[in-house]
Amino acid sequence: MDALHDLAGRLDDAGETLARLARRLPYAGPPEAALDPTSPGRPGEIGRLLHRQWLTALDDRIRELSAAADRLADTAAALRSAAREYADADDAVRRRLAGEA
């Protein structure tokens, strides 16, 4: 059962890493000013569109990272539960066999 607990711990670590990345991702990339959205005419319009597209893509990645982190945490919890149930079954079998001896 130690292997299941070890795997659950690694999944928790991976999930925490993804969650941490999701929190830091909004700060990635160029600031809005780098795309010069205040320029007159077409260049400013393109800058605003690019920045909006960048923010939308970041939001999508943040949601995906958060969902993956949640799934990893759920999987880790399921592994721990399975390990407990296996251990309980092993104990029950040991007790039953000891009673038959």
Distance bins in CASP14 RR format, pairs under 12 A and 6 or more apart:
PFRMAT RR
TARGET T0000
AUTHOR 0000-0000-0000
RMODE 2
METHOD distances of the structure
MODEL  1
1 7 0 0 0 0 0 1 0 0 0 0 0
1 8 0 0 0 0 0 1 0 0 0 0 0
1 79 0 0 0 0 1 0 0 0 0 0 0
1 80 0 0 0 0 1 0 0 0 0 0 0
1 81 0 0 0 0 0 1 0 0 0 0 0
1 82 0 0 0 0 1 0 0 0 0 0 0
1 83 1 0 1 0 0 0 0 0 0 0 0
1 84 0 0 0 0 1 0 0 0 0 0 0
1 85 0 0 0 0 1 0 0 0 0 0 0
1 86 1 0 1 0 0 0 0 0 0 0 0
1 87 1 0 1 0 0 0 0 0 0 0 0
1 88 0 0 0 0 0 1 0 0 0 0 0
1 89 0 0 0 0 0 1 0 0 0 0 0
1 90 0 0 0 0 1 0 0 0 0 0 0
1 91 0 0 0 0 0 1 0 0 0 0 0
2 8 0 0 0 0 0 1 0 0 0 0 0
2 9 0 0 0 0 0 1 0 0 0 0 0
2 79 0 0 0 0 0 1 0 0 0 0 0
2 80 0 0 0 0 0 1 0 0 0 0 0
2 83 0 0 0 0 1 0 0 0 0 0 0
2 86 0 0 0 0 0 1 0 0 0 0 0
2 87 0 0 0 0 0 1 0 0 0 0 0
3 9 0 0 0 0 0 1 0 0 0 0 0
3 10 0 0 0 0 0 1 0 0 0 0 0
3 79 0 0 0 0 1 0 0 0 0 0 0
3 82 0 0 0 0 0 1 0 0 0 0 0
3 83 0 0 0 0 1 0 0 0 0 0 0
3 86 0 0 0 0 0 1 0 0 0 0 0
4 10 0 0 0 0 0 1 0 0 0 0 0
4 11 0 0 0 0 0 1 0 0 0 0 0
4 75 0 0 0 0 0 1 0 0 0 0 0
4 76 0 0 0 0 1 0 0 0 0 0 0
4 77 0 0 0 0 0 1 0 0 0 0 0
4 78 0 0 0 0 1 0 0 0 0 0 0
4 79 1 0 1 0 0 0 0 0 0 0 0
4 80 1 0 0 1 0 0 0 0 0 0 0
4 81 0 0 0 0 1 0 0 0 0 0 0
4 82 1 0 0 1 0 0 0 0 0 0 0
4 83 1 1 0 0 0 0 0 0 0 0 0
4 84 0 0 0 0 1 0 0 0 0 0 0
4 85 0 0 0 0 0 1 0 0 0 0 0
4 86 1 0 0 1 0 0 0 0 0 0 0
4 87 0 0 0 0 1 0 0 0 0 0 0
5 11 0 0 0 0 0 1 0 0 0 0 0
5 12 0 0 0 0 0 1 0 0 0 0 0
5 76 0 0 0 0 1 0 0 0 0 0 0
5 77 0 0 0 0 0 1 0 0 0 0 0
5 79 1 0 0 1 0 0 0 0 0 0 0
5 80 1 0 0 1 0 0 0 0 0 0 0
5 81 0 0 0 0 0 1 0 0 0 0 0
5 82 0 0 0 0 0 1 0 0 0 0 0
5 83 1 0 1 0 0 0 0 0 0 0 0
5 84 0 0 0 0 1 0 0 0 0 0 0
5 86 0 0 0 0 0 1 0 0 0 0 0
5 87 0 0 0 0 0 1 0 0 0 0 0
6 12 0 0 0 0 0 1 0 0 0 0 0
6 13 0 0 0 0 0 1 0 0 0 0 0
6 76 0 0 0 0 0 1 0 0 0 0 0
6 79 0 0 0 0 1 0 0 0 0 0 0
6 80 0 0 0 0 0 1 0 0 0 0 0
6 83 0 0 0 0 1 0 0 0 0 0 0
7 13 0 0 0 0 0 1 0 0 0 0 0
7 14 0 0 0 0 0 1 0 0 0 0 0
7 72 0 0 0 0 0 1 0 0 0 0 0
7 75 0 0 0 0 1 0 0 0 0 0 0
7 76 1 0 0 1 0 0 0 0 0 0 0
7 78 0 0 0 0 0 1 0 0 0 0 0
7 79 1 0 1 0 0 0 0 0 0 0 0
7 80 0 0 0 0 1 0 0 0 0 0 0
7 82 0 0 0 0 0 1 0 0 0 0 0
7 83 0 0 0 0 1 0 0 0 0 0 0
8 14 0 0 0 0 0 1 0 0 0 0 0
8 15 0 0 0 0 0 1 0 0 0 0 0
8 72 0 0 0 0 1 0 0 0 0 0 0
8 73 0 0 0 0 1 0 0 0 0 0 0
8 74 0 0 0 0 0 1 0 0 0 0 0
8 75 1 0 0 1 0 0 0 0 0 0 0
8 76 1 0 1 0 0 0 0 0 0 0 0
8 77 1 0 0 1 0 0 0 0 0 0 0
8 78 0 0 0 0 1 0 0 0 0 0 0
8 79 1 0 1 0 0 0 0 0 0 0 0
8 80 1 0 1 0 0 0 0 0 0 0 0
8 81 0 0 0 0 1 0 0 0 0 0 0
8 82 0 0 0 0 1 0 0 0 0 0 0
8 83 1 0 0 1 0 0 0 0 0 0 0
8 84 0 0 0 0 0 1 0 0 0 0 0
9 15 0 0 0 0 1 0 0 0 0 0 0
9 16 0 0 0 0 1 0 0 0 0 0 0
9 72 0 0 0 0 1 0 0 0 0 0 0
9 73 0 0 0 0 0 1 0 0 0 0 0
9 75 0 0 0 0 0 1 0 0 0 0 0
9 76 1 0 0 1 0 0 0 0 0 0 0
9 77 0 0 0 0 0 1 0 0 0 0 0
9 79 0 0 0 0 1 0 0 0 0 0 0
9 80 0 0 0 0 1 0 0 0 0 0 0
9 83 0 0 0 0 0 1 0 0 0 0 0
10 16 0 0 0 0 0 1 0 0 0 0 0
10 17 0 0 0 0 0 1 0 0 0 0 0
10 72 0 0 0 0 1 0 0 0 0 0 0
10 75 0 0 0 0 0 1 0 0 0 0 0
10 76 0 0 0 0 1 0 0 0 0 0 0
10 79 0 0 0 0 1 0 0 0 0 0 0
11 17 0 0 0 0 0 1 0 0 0 0 0
11 18 0 0 0 0 0 1 0 0 0 0 0
11 68 0 0 0 0 0 1 0 0 0 0 0
11 69 0 0 0 0 0 1 0 0 0 0 0
11 70 0 0 0 0 0 1 0 0 0 0 0
11 71 0 0 0 0 1 0 0 0 0 0 0
11 72 1 0 1 0 0 0 0 0 0 0 0
11 73 1 0 0 1 0 0 0 0 0 0 0
11 74 0 0 0 0 1 0 0 0 0 0 0
11 75 1 0 1 0 0 0 0 0 0 0 0
11 76 1 0 1 0 0 0 0 0 0 0 0
11 77 0 0 0 0 1 0 0 0 0 0 0
11 78 0 0 0 0 1 0 0 0 0 0 0
11 79 1 0 0 1 0 0 0 0 0 0 0
11 80 0 0 0 0 1 0 0 0 0 0 0
12 18 0 0 0 0 0 1 0 0 0 0 0
12 19 0 0 0 0 0 1 0 0 0 0 0
12 69 0 0 0 0 1 0 0 0 0 0 0
12 70 0 0 0 0 0 1 0 0 0 0 0
12 72 1 0 0 1 0 0 0 0 0 0 0
12 73 1 0 0 1 0 0 0 0 0 0 0
12 74 0 0 0 0 0 1 0 0 0 0 0
12 75 0 0 0 0 1 0 0 0 0 0 0
12 76 1 0 1 0 0 0 0 0 0 0 0
12 77 0 0 0 0 1 0 0 0 0 0 0
12 79 0 0 0 0 1 0 0 0 0 0 0
12 80 0 0 0 0 1 0 0 0 0 0 0
13 19 0 0 0 0 0 1 0 0 0 0 0
13 20 0 0 0 0 0 1 0 0 0 0 0
13 69 0 0 0 0 0 1 0 0 0 0 0
13 72 0 0 0 0 1 0 0 0 0 0 0
13 73 0 0 0 0 0 1 0 0 0 0 0
13 76 0 0 0 0 1 0 0 0 0 0 0
14 20 0 0 0 0 0 1 0 0 0 0 0
14 21 0 0 0 0 0 1 0 0 0 0 0
14 65 0 0 0 0 0 1 0 0 0 0 0
14 68 0 0 0 0 1 0 0 0 0 0 0
14 69 0 0 0 0 1 0 0 0 0 0 0
14 71 0 0 0 0 0 1 0 0 0 0 0
14 72 1 0 1 0 0 0 0 0 0 0 0
14 73 0 0 0 0 1 0 0 0 0 0 0
14 75 0 0 0 0 1 0 0 0 0 0 0
14 76 0 0 0 0 1 0 0 0 0 0 0
15 21 0 0 0 0 1 0 0 0 0 0 0
15 22 0 0 0 0 1 0 0 0 0 0 0
15 65 0 0 0 0 1 0 0 0 0 0 0
15 66 0 0 0 0 1 0 0 0 0 0 0
15 67 0 0 0 0 0 1 0 0 0 0 0
15 68 1 0 0 1 0 0 0 0 0 0 0
15 69 1 0 1 0 0 0 0 0 0 0 0
15 70 0 0 0 0 1 0 0 0 0 0 0
15 71 0 0 0 0 1 0 0 0 0 0 0
15 72 1 0 1 0 0 0 0 0 0 0 0
15 73 1 0 0 1 0 0 0 0 0 0 0
15 74 0 0 0 0 0 1 0 0 0 0 0
15 75 0 0 0 0 1 0 0 0 0 0 0
15 76 0 0 0 0 1 0 0 0 0 0 0
15 77 0 0 0 0 0 1 0 0 0 0 0
16 22 0 0 0 0 0 1 0 0 0 0 0
16 23 0 0 0 0 0 1 0 0 0 0 0
16 65 0 0 0 0 0 1 0 0 0 0 0
16 66 0 0 0 0 0 1 0 0 0 0 0
16 68 0 0 0 0 0 1 0 0 0 0 0
16 69 1 0 0 1 0 0 0 0 0 0 0
16 70 0 0 0 0 0 1 0 0 0 0 0
16 72 0 0 0 0 1 0 0 0 0 0 0
16 73 0 0 0 0 1 0 0 0 0 0 0
16 76 0 0 0 0 0 1 0 0 0 0 0
17 23 0 0 0 0 0 1 0 0 0 0 0
17 24 0 0 0 0 0 1 0 0 0 0 0
17 65 0 0 0 0 1 0 0 0 0 0 0
17 68 0 0 0 0 0 1 0 0 0 0 0
17 69 0 0 0 0 1 0 0 0 0 0 0
17 72 0 0 0 0 1 0 0 0 0 0 0
17 73 0 0 0 0 0 1 0 0 0 0 0
18 24 0 0 0 0 0 1 0 0 0 0 0
18 25 0 0 0 0 0 1 0 0 0 0 0
18 61 0 0 0 0 0 1 0 0 0 0 0
18 62 0 0 0 0 0 1 0 0 0 0 0
18 63 0 0 0 0 0 1 0 0 0 0 0
18 64 0 0 0 0 1 0 0 0 0 0 0
18 65 1 0 1 0 0 0 0 0 0 0 0
18 66 1 0 0 1 0 0 0 0 0 0 0
18 67 0 0 0 0 1 0 0 0 0 0 0
18 68 1 0 1 0 0 0 0 0 0 0 0
18 69 1 0 1 0 0 0 0 0 0 0 0
18 70 0 0 0 0 1 0 0 0 0 0 0
18 71 0 0 0 0 1 0 0 0 0 0 0
18 72 1 0 0 1 0 0 0 0 0 0 0
18 73 0 0 0 0 1 0 0 0 0 0 0
19 25 0 0 0 0 0 1 0 0 0 0 0
19 62 0 0 0 0 0 1 0 0 0 0 0
19 65 1 0 0 1 0 0 0 0 0 0 0
19 66 1 0 0 1 0 0 0 0 0 0 0
19 67 0 0 0 0 0 1 0 0 0 0 0
19 68 0 0 0 0 1 0 0 0 0 0 0
19 69 1 0 1 0 0 0 0 0 0 0 0
19 70 0 0 0 0 1 0 0 0 0 0 0
19 71 0 0 0 0 0 1 0 0 0 0 0
19 72 0 0 0 0 1 0 0 0 0 0 0
19 73 0 0 0 0 1 0 0 0 0 0 0
20 62 0 0 0 0 0 1 0 0 0 0 0
20 65 0 0 0 0 1 0 0 0 0 0 0
20 66 0 0 0 0 0 1 0 0 0 0 0
20 69 0 0 0 0 1 0 0 0 0 0 0
21 27 0 0 0 0 0 1 0 0 0 0 0
21 28 0 0 0 0 1 0 0 0 0 0 0
21 58 0 0 0 0 0 1 0 0 0 0 0
21 61 0 0 0 0 1 0 0 0 0 0 0
21 62 0 0 0 0 1 0 0 0 0 0 0
21 64 0 0 0 0 0 1 0 0 0 0 0
21 65 1 0 1 0 0 0 0 0 0 0 0
21 66 0 0 0 0 1 0 0 0 0 0 0
21 68 0 0 0 0 1 0 0 0 0 0 0
21 69 0 0 0 0 1 0 0 0 0 0 0
22 28 0 0 0 0 0 1 0 0 0 0 0
22 58 0 0 0 0 0 1 0 0 0 0 0
22 59 0 0 0 0 0 1 0 0 0 0 0
22 60 0 0 0 0 0 1 0 0 0 0 0
22 61 1 0 0 1 0 0 0 0 0 0 0
22 62 1 0 1 0 0 0 0 0 0 0 0
22 63 0 0 0 0 1 0 0 0 0 0 0
22 64 0 0 0 0 1 0 0 0 0 0 0
22 65 1 1 0 0 0 0 0 0 0 0 0
22 66 1 0 1 0 0 0 0 0 0 0 0
22 67 0 0 0 0 1 0 0 0 0 0 0
22 68 0 0 0 0 1 0 0 0 0 0 0
22 69 1 0 0 1 0 0 0 0 0 0 0
22 70 0 0 0 0 0 1 0 0 0 0 0
23 62 0 0 0 0 1 0 0 0 0 0 0
23 65 0 0 0 0 1 0 0 0 0 0 0
23 66 0 0 0 0 1 0 0 0 0 0 0
23 69 0 0 0 0 0 1 0 0 0 0 0
24 58 0 0 0 0 0 1 0 0 0 0 0
24 61 0 0 0 0 0 1 0 0 0 0 0
24 62 0 0 0 0 1 0 0 0 0 0 0
24 65 0 0 0 0 1 0 0 0 0 0 0
25 54 0 0 0 0 0 1 0 0 0 0 0
25 55 0 0 0 0 0 1 0 0 0 0 0
25 57 0 0 0 0 0 1 0 0 0 0 0
25 58 1 0 1 0 0 0 0 0 0 0 0
25 59 0 0 0 0 1 0 0 0 0 0 0
25 60 0 0 0 0 0 1 0 0 0 0 0
25 61 1 0 0 1 0 0 0 0 0 0 0
25 62 1 0 1 0 0 0 0 0 0 0 0
25 63 0 0 0 0 0 1 0 0 0 0 0
25 64 0 0 0 0 0 1 0 0 0 0 0
25 65 1 0 0 1 0 0 0 0 0 0 0
25 66 0 0 0 0 1 0 0 0 0 0 0
26 54 0 0 0 0 0 1 0 0 0 0 0
26 55 0 0 0 0 1 0 0 0 0 0 0
26 57 0 0 0 0 0 1 0 0 0 0 0
26 58 1 0 0 1 0 0 0 0 0 0 0
26 59 0 0 0 0 1 0 0 0 0 0 0
26 61 0 0 0 0 1 0 0 0 0 0 0
26 62 1 0 0 1 0 0 0 0 0 0 0
26 63 0 0 0 0 0 1 0 0 0 0 0
26 65 0 0 0 0 0 1 0 0 0 0 0
27 58 0 0 0 0 1 0 0 0 0 0 0
27 62 0 0 0 0 0 1 0 0 0 0 0
28 54 0 0 0 0 1 0 0 0 0 0 0
28 55 0 0 0 0 0 1 0 0 0 0 0
28 57 0 0 0 0 0 1 0 0 0 0 0
28 58 1 0 0 1 0 0 0 0 0 0 0
28 61 0 0 0 0 1 0 0 0 0 0 0
28 62 0 0 0 0 0 1 0 0 0 0 0
28 65 0 0 0 0 0 1 0 0 0 0 0
29 35 0 0 0 0 0 1 0 0 0 0 0
29 50 0 0 0 0 0 1 0 0 0 0 0
29 51 0 0 0 0 0 1 0 0 0 0 0
29 54 1 0 0 1 0 0 0 0 0 0 0
29 55 0 0 0 0 0 1 0 0 0 0 0
29 57 0 0 0 0 0 1 0 0 0 0 0
29 58 0 0 0 0 1 0 0 0 0 0 0
29 61 0 0 0 0 0 1 0 0 0 0 0
30 36 0 0 0 0 0 1 0 0 0 0 0
30 37 0 0 0 0 0 1 0 0 0 0 0
30 47 0 0 0 0 0 1 0 0 0 0 0
30 50 0 0 0 0 1 0 0 0 0 0 0
30 51 0 0 0 0 1 0 0 0 0 0 0
30 54 1 0 0 1 0 0 0 0 0 0 0
30 55 0 0 0 0 0 1 0 0 0 0 0
30 58 0 0 0 0 0 1 0 0 0 0 0
31 37 0 0 0 0 0 1 0 0 0 0 0
31 51 0 0 0 0 1 0 0 0 0 0 0
31 54 0 0 0 0 0 1 0 0 0 0 0
31 55 0 0 0 0 0 1 0 0 0 0 0
32 38 0 0 0 0 1 0 0 0 0 0 0
32 44 0 0 0 0 0 1 0 0 0 0 0
32 47 0 0 0 0 1 0 0 0 0 0 0
32 48 0 0 0 0 1 0 0 0 0 0 0
32 49 0 0 0 0 0 1 0 0 0 0 0
32 50 0 0 0 0 1 0 0 0 0 0 0
32 51 1 0 1 0 0 0 0 0 0 0 0
32 52 0 0 0 0 1 0 0 0 0 0 0
32 54 0 0 0 0 1 0 0 0 0 0 0
32 55 0 0 0 0 1 0 0 0 0 0 0
33 39 0 0 0 0 0 1 0 0 0 0 0
33 44 0 0 0 0 0 1 0 0 0 0 0
33 47 0 0 0 0 0 1 0 0 0 0 0
33 48 0 0 0 0 0 1 0 0 0 0 0
33 51 0 0 0 0 1 0 0 0 0 0 0
34 47 0 0 0 0 1 0 0 0 0 0 0
34 50 0 0 0 0 1 0 0 0 0 0 0
34 51 0 0 0 0 1 0 0 0 0 0 0
34 54 0 0 0 0 0 1 0 0 0 0 0
35 43 0 0 0 0 1 0 0 0 0 0 0
35 44 0 0 0 0 1 0 0 0 0 0 0
35 45 0 0 0 0 0 1 0 0 0 0 0
35 46 1 0 0 1 0 0 0 0 0 0 0
35 47 1 0 1 0 0 0 0 0 0 0 0
35 48 1 0 0 1 0 0 0 0 0 0 0
35 49 0 0 0 0 1 0 0 0 0 0 0
35 50 1 0 1 0 0 0 0 0 0 0 0
35 51 1 0 1 0 0 0 0 0 0 0 0
35 52 0 0 0 0 1 0 0 0 0 0 0
35 53 0 0 0 0 1 0 0 0 0 0 0
35 54 1 0 0 1 0 0 0 0 0 0 0
35 55 0 0 0 0 0 1 0 0 0 0 0
36 42 0 0 0 0 0 1 0 0 0 0 0
36 43 1 0 0 1 0 0 0 0 0 0 0
36 44 1 0 0 1 0 0 0 0 0 0 0
36 45 0 0 0 0 0 1 0 0 0 0 0
36 46 0 0 0 0 1 0 0 0 0 0 0
36 47 1 0 0 1 0 0 0 0 0 0 0
36 48 0 0 0 0 1 0 0 0 0 0 0
36 49 0 0 0 0 0 1 0 0 0 0 0
36 50 0 0 0 0 1 0 0 0 0 0 0
36 51 0 0 0 0 1 0 0 0 0 0 0
37 43 0 0 0 0 1 0 0 0 0 0 0
37 44 1 0 1 0 0 0 0 0 0 0 0
37 45 0 0 0 0 1 0 0 0 0 0 0
37 46 0 0 0 0 1 0 0 0 0 0 0
37 47 1 0 1 0 0 0 0 0 0 0 0
37 48 1 0 1 0 0 0 0 0 0 0 0
37 49 0 0 0 0 1 0 0 0 0 0 0
37 50 0 0 0 0 1 0 0 0 0 0 0
37 51 1 0 1 0 0 0 0 0 0 0 0
37 52 0 0 0 0 1 0 0 0 0 0 0
37 53 0 0 0 0 0 1 0 0 0 0 0
37 54 0 0 0 0 0 1 0 0 0 0 0
37 55 0 0 0 0 0 1 0 0 0 0 0
38 44 1 0 0 1 0 0 0 0 0 0 0
38 45 0 0 0 0 0 1 0 0 0 0 0
38 47 0 0 0 0 1 0 0 0 0 0 0
38 48 0 0 0 0 1 0 0 0 0 0 0
38 51 0 0 0 0 0 1 0 0 0 0 0
39 45 0 0 0 0 1 0 0 0 0 0 0
39 46 0 0 0 0 1 0 0 0 0 0 0
39 47 1 0 0 1 0 0 0 0 0 0 0
39 48 0 0 0 0 1 0 0 0 0 0 0
39 50 0 0 0 0 0 1 0 0 0 0 0
40 46 0 0 0 0 0 1 0 0 0 0 0
40 47 0 0 0 0 0 1 0 0 0 0 0
40 48 0 0 0 0 0 1 0 0 0 0 0
41 47 0 0 0 0 0 1 0 0 0 0 0
41 48 0 0 0 0 0 1 0 0 0 0 0
42 48 0 0 0 0 0 1 0 0 0 0 0
42 49 0 0 0 0 0 1 0 0 0 0 0
43 49 0 0 0 0 0 1 0 0 0 0 0
43 50 0 0 0 0 0 1 0 0 0 0 0
44 50 0 0 0 0 1 0 0 0 0 0 0
44 51 0 0 0 0 1 0 0 0 0 0 0
44 52 0 0 0 0 0 1 0 0 0 0 0
45 51 0 0 0 0 0 1 0 0 0 0 0
45 52 0 0 0 0 0 1 0 0 0 0 0
46 52 0 0 0 0 0 1 0 0 0 0 0
46 53 0 0 0 0 0 1 0 0 0 0 0
47 53 0 0 0 0 1 0 0 0 0 0 0
47 54 0 0 0 0 1 0 0 0 0 0 0
47 55 0 0 0 0 0 1 0 0 0 0 0
48 54 0 0 0 0 0 1 0 0 0 0 0
48 55 0 0 0 0 0 1 0 0 0 0 0
49 55 0 0 0 0 0 1 0 0 0 0 0
49 56 0 0 0 0 0 1 0 0 0 0 0
50 56 0 0 0 0 0 1 0 0 0 0 0
50 57 0 0 0 0 0 1 0 0 0 0 0
51 57 0 0 0 0 0 1 0 0 0 0 0
51 58 0 0 0 0 0 1 0 0 0 0 0
52 58 0 0 0 0 0 1 0 0 0 0 0
52 59 0 0 0 0 0 1 0 0 0 0 0
53 59 0 0 0 0 0 1 0 0 0 0 0
53 60 0 0 0 0 0 1 0 0 0 0 0
54 60 0 0 0 0 0 1 0 0 0 0 0
54 61 0 0 0 0 0 1 0 0 0 0 0
55 61 0 0 0 0 0 1 0 0 0 0 0
55 62 0 0 0 0 0 1 0 0 0 0 0
56 62 0 0 0 0 0 1 0 0 0 0 0
56 63 0 0 0 0 0 1 0 0 0 0 0
57 63 0 0 0 0 0 1 0 0 0 0 0
57 64 0 0 0 0 0 1 0 0 0 0 0
58 64 0 0 0 0 0 1 0 0 0 0 0
58 65 0 0 0 0 0 1 0 0 0 0 0
59 65 0 0 0 0 0 1 0 0 0 0 0
59 66 0 0 0 0 0 1 0 0 0 0 0
60 66 0 0 0 0 0 1 0 0 0 0 0
60 67 0 0 0 0 0 1 0 0 0 0 0
61 67 0 0 0 0 0 1 0 0 0 0 0
61 68 0 0 0 0 0 1 0 0 0 0 0
62 68 0 0 0 0 0 1 0 0 0 0 0
62 69 0 0 0 0 0 1 0 0 0 0 0
63 69 0 0 0 0 0 1 0 0 0 0 0
63 70 0 0 0 0 0 1 0 0 0 0 0
64 70 0 0 0 0 0 1 0 0 0 0 0
64 71 0 0 0 0 0 1 0 0 0 0 0
65 71 0 0 0 0 0 1 0 0 0 0 0
65 72 0 0 0 0 0 1 0 0 0 0 0
66 72 0 0 0 0 0 1 0 0 0 0 0
66 73 0 0 0 0 0 1 0 0 0 0 0
67 73 0 0 0 0 0 1 0 0 0 0 0
67 74 0 0 0 0 0 1 0 0 0 0 0
68 74 0 0 0 0 0 1 0 0 0 0 0
68 75 0 0 0 0 0 1 0 0 0 0 0
69 75 0 0 0 0 0 1 0 0 0 0 0
69 76 0 0 0 0 0 1 0 0 0 0 0
70 76 0 0 0 0 0 1 0 0 0 0 0
70 77 0 0 0 0 0 1 0 0 0 0 0
71 77 0 0 0 0 0 1 0 0 0 0 0
71 78 0 0 0 0 0 1 0 0 0 0 0
72 78 0 0 0 0 0 1 0 0 0 0 0
72 79 0 0 0 0 0 1 0 0 0 0 0
73 79 0 0 0 0 0 1 0 0 0 0 0
73 80 0 0 0 0 0 1 0 0 0 0 0
74 80 0 0 0 0 0 1 0 0 0 0 0
74 81 0 0 0 0 0 1 0 0 0 0 0
75 81 0 0 0 0 0 1 0 0 0 0 0
75 82 0 0 0 0 0 1 0 0 0 0 0
76 82 0 0 0 0 0 1 0 0 0 0 0
76 83 0 0 0 0 0 1 0 0 0 0 0
77 83 0 0 0 0 0 1 0 0 0 0 0
77 84 0 0 0 0 0 1 0 0 0 0 0
78 84 0 0 0 0 0 1 0 0 0 0 0
78 85 0 0 0 0 0 1 0 0 0 0 0
79 85 0 0 0 0 0 1 0 0 0 0 0
79 86 0 0 0 0 0 1 0 0 0 0 0
80 86 0 0 0 0 0 1 0 0 0 0 0
80 87 0 0 0 0 0 1 0 0 0 0 0
81 87 0 0 0 0 0 1 0 0 0 0 0
81 88 0 0 0 0 0 1 0 0 0 0 0
82 88 0 0 0 0 0 1 0 0 0 0 0
82 89 0 0 0 0 0 1 0 0 0 0 0
83 89 0 0 0 0 0 1 0 0 0 0 0
83 90 0 0 0 0 0 1 0 0 0 0 0
84 90 0 0 0 0 0 1 0 0 0 0 0
84 91 0 0 0 0 0 1 0 0 0 0 0
85 91 0 0 0 0 0 1 0 0 0 0 0
85 92 0 0 0 0 0 1 0 0 0 0 0
86 92 0 0 0 0 0 1 0 0 0 0 0
86 93 0 0 0 0 0 1 0 0 0 0 0
87 93 0 0 0 0 0 1 0 0 0 0 0
87 94 0 0 0 0 0 1 0 0 0 0 0
88 94 0 0 0 0 0 1 0 0 0 0 0
88 95 0 0 0 0 0 1 0 0 0 0 0
89 95 0 0 0 0 0 1 0 0 0 0 0
89 96 0 0 0 0 0 1 0 0 0 0 0
90 96 0 0 0 0 0 1 0 0 0 0 0
90 97 0 0 0 0 0 1 0 0 0 0 0
91 97 0 0 0 0 0 1 0 0 0 0 0
91 98 0 0 0 0 0 1 0 0 0 0 0
92 98 0 0 0 0 0 1 0 0 0 0 0
92 99 0 0 0 0 0 1 0 0 0 0 0
93 99 0 0 0 0 0 1 0 0 0 0 0
93 100 0 0 0 0 0 1 0 0 0 0 0
94 100 0 0 0 0 0 1 0 0 0 0 0
94 101 0 0 0 0 0 1 0 0 0 0 0
95 101 0 0 0 0 0 1 0 0 0 0 0
END
